[in-house]
Amino acid sequence: MICGIDIQKPVPEIVAVLHKYQIPIALVDQVFDRVMHDINANTIPYNPSLDNISDLAISDMTDKVTEPKG
């Protein structure tokens, strides 16, 4: 397990997809190279600081809406 993430969990589904498309073991590395290429080309990296900014903005707005007006 890496950082609390069970990387074994998706393995059976991944193996099933490889089997479904009849990918031989010799080509699995090439398939995952393409997967990594697609991930890097089409995924926005997780940026916790941006999420925190958004959370703070929502929290600030919630405070303004729920504060009693004297």
Number of C-alpha atoms within 10 A of each C-alpha: 7 6 5 6 8 9 9 8 9 9 10 10 10 11 12 11 12 16 12 9 8 9 13 9 10 8 11 13 10 11 13 11 12 12 12 12 11 11 12 11 9 9 8 8 8 8 8 9 9 10 11 11 11 12 12 12 12 12 12 11 11 11 11 11 10 8 8 7 6 3
